[in-house]
Amino acid sequence: MNDDSIDVASSLQQIVDGDPAAADRLMPEVYDQLRRLAQSMLNQESPSHTLQPTALVNETYLRMADQTRVDWQGKTHFFAIGAKMMRRILVDHARGKNRHKRGGQSQRIPLSDDMRVTNQEDEDVLAIEDALAKLATLDPRQAQIVELRFYGGLTVEEVANVLCVSKRTVEAEWTMLRAWLRRELGGELAD
């Protein structure tokens, strides 16, 4: 672990231990990276999306700082959880906007080579969430791989570290998962 990981892990443990000032100390250390992650996720959303990066970061941070049962394993783990929280917030936002639209016709969702959906509409977010929920029932670890790569933007090596598996295992499963997701979402990889 590097010094940044130790500092973040230490701050997170202090939050879990009930130190109210620890959250205030942690925020400046992680804000810029959370903001970049939020901006990256929102860049994939529809141009009419109403959430702003700052609001997404603040909501994510509040939810994460309230986690008392997480065994924080450092900075990479923190940002993986952050990506998952952001995903939940975006999905909740999409569900709230589209409650009356559920059950409509299936739509093709274009994917890029790095498995990011391009110009996501709220329906796309919900379709991806449904596919991910289905995958989680089939294989929870594979669902985590998709979350960490797709939403968290983690590298294969970082995913392997978070999940405590080999890089080769993640690479093999990621290849299979990309094909599975293409099939589930009815889309083809864009050029």
FINUSE-13367 format. One record per residue (C-alpha): y, x, z; residue in three letters. Coordinates in Angstrom, 3 decimals. Layout:
N
<<Y; X; Z>; "ALA">;
...
***
This chain:
191
<<0.000; 0.000; 0.000>; "MET">;
<<3.503; 1.207; -0.731>; "ASN">;
<<6.423; 1.001; 1.708>; "ASP">;
<<7.769; -2.208; 0.098>; "ASP">;
<<4.429; -3.938; 0.563>; "SER">;
<<4.257; -2.834; 4.186>; "ILE">;
<<7.828; -4.046; 4.858>; "ASP">;
<<7.194; -7.431; 3.248>; "VAL">;
<<3.823; -7.818; 4.976>; "ALA">;
<<5.412; -6.842; 8.289>; "SER">;
<<8.248; -9.329; 7.837>; "SER">;
<<5.806; -12.061; 6.867>; "LEU">;
<<3.684; -11.391; 9.925>; "GLN">;
<<6.794; -11.556; 12.102>; "GLN">;
<<7.565; -14.981; 10.607>; "ILE">;
<<4.029; -16.147; 11.379>; "VAL">;
<<4.402; -14.765; 14.911>; "ASP">;
<<7.485; -16.941; 15.395>; "GLY">;
<<10.358; -14.471; 14.943>; "ASP">;
<<13.142; -16.732; 13.580>; "PRO">;
<<15.233; -13.792; 12.329>; "ALA">;
<<12.369; -12.383; 10.228>; "ALA">;
<<12.901; -14.945; 7.462>; "ALA">;
<<16.569; -13.948; 7.258>; "ASP">;
<<15.576; -10.280; 6.957>; "ARG">;
<<12.943; -10.984; 4.314>; "LEU">;
<<15.055; -13.065; 1.933>; "MET">;
<<17.273; -10.199; 0.660>; "PRO">;
<<14.151; -8.085; 0.041>; "GLU">;
<<12.471; -10.667; -2.186>; "VAL">;
<<15.270; -12.853; -3.569>; "TYR">;
<<15.887; -11.015; -6.845>; "ASP">;
<<12.226; -10.948; -7.798>; "GLN">;
<<11.752; -14.626; -6.844>; "LEU">;
<<14.817; -15.466; -8.957>; "ARG">;
<<13.383; -13.601; -11.969>; "ARG">;
<<10.089; -15.446; -11.509>; "LEU">;
<<11.909; -18.798; -11.280>; "ALA">;
<<13.996; -18.007; -14.357>; "GLN">;
<<10.871; -17.027; -16.270>; "SER">;
<<9.154; -20.284; -15.354>; "MET">;
<<12.206; -22.389; -16.145>; "LEU">;
<<12.674; -20.648; -19.505>; "ASN">;
<<9.321; -22.185; -20.461>; "GLN">;
<<10.509; -25.669; -19.539>; "GLU">;
<<12.238; -28.205; -21.730>; "SER">;
<<15.937; -27.428; -22.287>; "PRO">;
<<16.725; -30.739; -20.583>; "SER">;
<<15.008; -29.665; -17.354>; "HIS">;
<<17.238; -30.408; -14.376>; "THR">;
<<16.051; -27.799; -11.862>; "LEU">;
<<18.074; -24.596; -11.660>; "GLN">;
<<16.577; -21.199; -10.747>; "PRO">;
<<18.512; -20.995; -7.480>; "THR">;
<<17.269; -24.416; -6.361>; "ALA">;
<<13.699; -23.498; -7.322>; "LEU">;
<<13.913; -20.198; -5.401>; "VAL">;
<<15.406; -21.859; -2.334>; "ASN">;
<<12.804; -24.639; -2.246>; "GLU">;
<<10.013; -22.114; -2.794>; "THR">;
<<11.268; -19.799; -0.085>; "TYR">;
<<11.629; -22.634; 2.420>; "LEU">;
<<8.055; -23.741; 1.769>; "ARG">;
<<6.737; -20.184; 2.003>; "MET">;
<<8.601; -19.303; 5.184>; "ALA">;
<<7.014; -22.383; 6.758>; "ASP">;
<<3.478; -21.066; 6.106>; "GLN">;
<<1.843; -20.173; 9.385>; "THR">;
<<-1.807; -20.012; 8.348>; "ARG">;
<<-1.521; -17.469; 5.545>; "VAL">;
<<-2.918; -13.988; 6.067>; "ASP">;
<<-0.153; -12.230; 4.129>; "TRP">;
<<-1.485; -9.141; 2.363>; "GLN">;
<<1.730; -7.637; 1.077>; "GLY">;
<<4.311; -8.061; -1.614>; "LYS">;
<<1.952; -8.871; -4.512>; "THR">;
<<0.230; -11.553; -2.451>; "HIS">;
<<3.625; -12.949; -1.430>; "PHE">;
<<4.731; -13.304; -5.062>; "PHE">;
<<1.385; -14.783; -6.078>; "ALA">;
<<1.840; -17.460; -3.426>; "ILE">;
<<5.461; -17.823; -4.548>; "GLY">;
<<4.353; -18.485; -8.118>; "ALA">;
<<1.897; -21.094; -6.874>; "LYS">;
<<4.617; -22.800; -4.821>; "MET">;
<<6.978; -22.811; -7.807>; "MET">;
<<4.240; -24.348; -9.919>; "ARG">;
<<3.738; -27.103; -7.346>; "ARG">;
<<7.465; -27.794; -7.221>; "ILE">;
<<7.680; -28.008; -11.029>; "LEU">;
<<4.622; -30.274; -11.168>; "VAL">;
<<6.033; -32.516; -8.429>; "ASP">;
<<9.314; -32.656; -10.332>; "HIS">;
<<7.531; -33.568; -13.583>; "ALA">;
<<5.450; -36.232; -11.841>; "ARG">;
<<8.542; -37.730; -10.294>; "GLY">;
<<10.257; -37.978; -13.669>; "LYS">;
<<7.233; -39.317; -15.512>; "ASN">;
<<5.511; -41.720; -13.152>; "ARG">;
<<5.784; -44.509; -15.674>; "HIS">;
<<4.637; -42.382; -18.625>; "LYS">;
<<1.169; -41.411; -17.356>; "ARG">;
<<-1.725; -42.311; -19.581>; "GLY">;
<<0.091; -41.964; -22.915>; "GLY">;
<<-1.309; -40.433; -26.054>; "GLN">;
<<-2.645; -36.899; -25.883>; "SER">;
<<-0.373; -34.278; -27.337>; "GLN">;
<<-1.102; -30.833; -28.685>; "ARG">;
<<0.382; -28.184; -26.396>; "ILE">;
<<1.314; -24.950; -28.176>; "PRO">;
<<0.307; -21.767; -26.372>; "LEU">;
<<1.534; -18.266; -27.004>; "SER">;
<<-0.698; -15.190; -26.868>; "ASP">;
<<0.228; -14.471; -23.273>; "ASP">;
<<-0.899; -18.001; -22.308>; "MET">;
<<2.544; -19.298; -21.526>; "ARG">;
<<3.298; -22.760; -22.799>; "VAL">;
<<6.343; -22.735; -25.008>; "THR">;
<<9.160; -25.216; -24.359>; "ASN">;
<<7.178; -27.276; -21.916>; "GLN">;
<<7.921; -30.937; -21.658>; "GLU">;
<<7.101; -32.661; -18.394>; "ASP">;
<<3.947; -34.076; -19.993>; "GLU">;
<<2.840; -30.527; -20.861>; "ASP">;
<<3.273; -29.410; -17.255>; "VAL">;
<<1.138; -32.328; -16.119>; "LEU">;
<<-1.541; -31.636; -18.754>; "ALA">;
<<-1.743; -28.018; -17.646>; "ILE">;
<<-1.907; -29.114; -14.017>; "GLU">;
<<-4.747; -31.524; -14.844>; "ASP">;
<<-6.652; -28.773; -16.674>; "ALA">;
<<-6.114; -26.392; -13.774>; "LEU">;
<<-7.308; -29.010; -11.270>; "ALA">;
<<-10.439; -29.538; -13.372>; "LYS">;
<<-11.027; -25.786; -13.496>; "LEU">;
<<-10.581; -25.542; -9.712>; "ALA">;
<<-13.486; -27.979; -9.243>; "THR">;
<<-15.643; -25.916; -11.606>; "LEU">;
<<-14.700; -22.454; -10.339>; "ASP">;
<<-11.929; -21.970; -7.749>; "PRO">;
<<-11.618; -18.225; -8.351>; "ARG">;
<<-11.124; -18.737; -12.068>; "GLN">;
<<-8.429; -21.302; -11.306>; "ALA">;
<<-6.740; -18.670; -9.127>; "GLN">;
<<-6.881; -16.184; -11.990>; "ILE">;
<<-5.111; -18.656; -14.261>; "VAL">;
<<-2.490; -19.432; -11.611>; "GLU">;
<<-1.770; -15.801; -10.933>; "LEU">;
<<-1.627; -14.780; -14.596>; "ARG">;
<<-0.088; -17.910; -16.087>; "PHE">;
<<2.365; -18.956; -13.405>; "TYR">;
<<2.736; -15.780; -11.393>; "GLY">;
<<3.011; -13.413; -14.299>; "GLY">;
<<0.771; -10.918; -12.510>; "LEU">;
<<-0.997; -8.221; -14.467>; "THR">;
<<-4.785; -8.104; -14.629>; "VAL">;
<<-4.743; -5.232; -12.142>; "GLU">;
<<-2.502; -7.143; -9.720>; "GLU">;
<<-4.748; -10.206; -9.960>; "VAL">;
<<-7.773; -8.023; -9.246>; "ALA">;
<<-6.022; -6.626; -6.142>; "ASN">;
<<-5.047; -10.075; -4.845>; "VAL">;
<<-8.549; -11.487; -5.372>; "LEU">;
<<-10.334; -8.295; -4.235>; "CYS">;
<<-12.428; -8.060; -7.405>; "VAL">;
<<-12.651; -5.428; -10.114>; "SER">;
<<-10.168; -5.221; -12.958>; "LYS">;
<<-13.089; -5.527; -15.379>; "ARG">;
<<-14.157; -8.832; -13.764>; "THR">;
<<-10.670; -10.271; -14.173>; "VAL">;
<<-10.442; -9.067; -17.788>; "GLU">;
<<-13.777; -10.685; -18.690>; "ALA">;
<<-12.955; -13.961; -16.951>; "GLU">;
<<-9.424; -14.040; -18.393>; "TRP">;
<<-10.808; -13.787; -21.934>; "THR">;
<<-13.159; -16.694; -21.287>; "MET">;
<<-10.478; -18.703; -19.490>; "LEU">;
<<-8.016; -18.443; -22.368>; "ARG">;
<<-10.599; -19.992; -24.683>; "ALA">;
<<-11.436; -22.691; -22.130>; "TRP">;
<<-7.764; -23.594; -21.692>; "LEU">;
<<-7.176; -23.761; -25.447>; "ARG">;
<<-10.073; -26.190; -25.721>; "ARG">;
<<-8.972; -28.281; -22.734>; "GLU">;
<<-5.376; -28.520; -23.881>; "LEU">;
<<-6.303; -29.199; -27.506>; "GLY">;
<<-3.992; -26.456; -28.728>; "GLY">;
<<-4.308; -23.287; -30.681>; "GLU">;
<<-2.698; -19.980; -29.926>; "LEU">;
<<0.602; -19.668; -31.703>; "ALA">;
<<1.313; -16.619; -33.801>; "ASP">;
***
